[in-house]
Amino acid sequence: MNKKGYSIILGISAVLMLFIFLLVGHHRDTPERVRLDRGVLLGSGSSVAERIKPVAQVNVASAETQREPVKNAAAAPPRSRDGQQVYQTTCVACHEAGIAGAPKLGDKGQWAKHVAKGLDTLYASALNGVQGSAGAMPPKGGNPGLSDAEVKAAVDYMVARSK
């Protein structure tokens, strides 16, 4: 090997030695930093379980107890509404404007022919629905959630307001 080859090898070796020296010097205090970081974590009195616990937790027992009152509320019978309330929530849709042949609330002429058939017939028509040439009405005014007593109360309310 000639002098030029030795100089190249010597130069590469010097560069490698310098790189290793800088790398070791840079990372020399790493164990001390790790020890200090551990000291902060361990010095706070926190246990391993506290340090590795999940960020959030789902409390299933709490969700079950919150659902429980809803089950009890559903099991309890709903509070019955009076005739006016039922009229305003269900019947008004057709009986206010006379849709599909429904007699308008307060129109004595339209209600007279229905009232003449008797309350039992009106109750049966309201509960079971009506299909006729004059019009149509779905059972319970299209609200199957109404009790029979609520439907009858609504009929009584409309008849009283239309006599």
Secondary structure, 3 states (H helix, E strand, C coil): CCHHHHHHHHHHHHHHHHHHHHHHHHHCCHHHHHHHHHHHHHHCCCCHHHHHCCCCCCCHHHHHHHHHHHHHHHHCCCCCCCHHHHHHHHHHHHHCCCHHHCCCCCCHHHHHHHHCCCHHHHHHHHHHCEECCCCEECHHHHCCCCCHHHHHHHHHHHHHHCC
